[in-house]
Amino acid sequence: MALKALDIYKLLPKTNCKECGDPTCLTFAMKLASGKGDLEKCPYLDENARRVLGASTRPPIQKVKIGVGERSFTVGEEFVLFRHEKTFYHPPGIMLGVTDTMDPSAITERVLQVRDEVMVRVGMDLRLNGIAIRNESRDPGKFADAVNAVESVADLPEVLIPDNPASLEAGLSICGHYRPLIHAADHNNYKDFCALAKKYGAGLVIRAPSLEGLSELSTLCAGEGVTALLFDLSSPSPSEYLRSATLARQYAITRTPPPMGYPVYCDTACFPDSGAALVLGVLKYGSVIVTDHLSASMKKALLTLRQNIYTDPQKPIQITPGLYRVGNPGKDAPVLLTVNFSLTYFTLQGYLEAARVPCFMLIADTEGMSVLTSVAAGKLNETVVKESLTRFGVDKEVSHRTLIIPGYAAPLSGRIEEETGWKVLVGPRDAAEIAEFLEKEWKPAHA
Ligand code: SF4
């Protein structure tokens, strides 16, 4: 069971020496209790404290890093069962599959897709994460060639899926030092796989017919010195995946034995419907998800879904309040007020750019709330609008005094006019109608 801060504090030296980087032992205890502290930072723990705290203060799900360099990513280290309880921290790595029976040019094409294709959404770059290499030929030499073909194009995180130990060694001899993920150890081969994972510092996927088997195998691997493990829960049955992934997370979060605190690996090739499997993997605890087929539309949907699930539900993605330019606006350009919820900002900006109307966007600080919510919660009001106009010097940028407010903020129009002295035009509720609105309503007379 997880210990509370005061229980942890009782086991600390209580000298407040600050060597851990925290001002007091109590602060250090609080960090450990929230899973954010590092036990190793206190050099004065006795053996008993180290043993008790070691088990109860590590994150309930083991952190595993995959790859090296810019595109490396971390999985695990999650603390809750449902995202609304706190947040999910580490989005799953989506790995595009290649096989060693593919033509090298086809491998290159897929690697370039992962390396170069970026989808920008609410100001964030969304991409696939890496390449999974399958040893379909069962031949170590061909497997090594495929790994080489991937390596020669990009430094991307890799999953090695060898058919046999010789293929694994051949693959690792090429990319072993770039921290690939190895798939997969079982009860028969775990000693050999652990030895290689240890030698290269690689993460290891383990598989067993049941959760109990995985739990037992994880203990055996830990005994071999390998704890950067992932549970392979891929299954031909989506309901079975859902059941086992949910149970594993429940056991992990509640720290109920048997040991289940490891991230989940999900290979969609096992499922009858890879699209449904991808969605299921993102929604329900997949940490590394492998797919061989990903259409452009599915990719877009999947990256959007992943971004939404791994956004802190208590902290919307925000844009810095300010005065933003669309195109090259002059003194007579319209000024459109909106909120600093990123999705609202980028949606409106997209429609304004498409409309080719140079203008100013005045972004008020509404703590990341949408227009409707911020009006209801009083976060968008006449005082905030007045402050924004003054703080961002809007009157110096334009020669007129007309402000276009979002349709959902219409109830504020009178109060904004009174408070600011600016004339208010109520814009549409739907950003998609902004071009038509400006064409009809924005007359030179306003300027
Ligand atoms: Fe306390 Fe250890 Fe931190 Fe010193 S290093 S303040 S003893 S927790």
Boltz pocket constraint, residues with backbone or C-beta under 6 A from the ligand:
constraints:
  - pocket:
      binder: B
      contacts: [[A, 12], [A, 13], [A, 14], [A, 15], [A, 16], [A, 17], [A, 18], [A, 19], [A, 20], [A, 21], [A, 22], [A, 23], [A, 24], [A, 25], [A, 28], [A, 41], [A, 42], [A, 43], [A, 44]]
      max_distance: 6.0
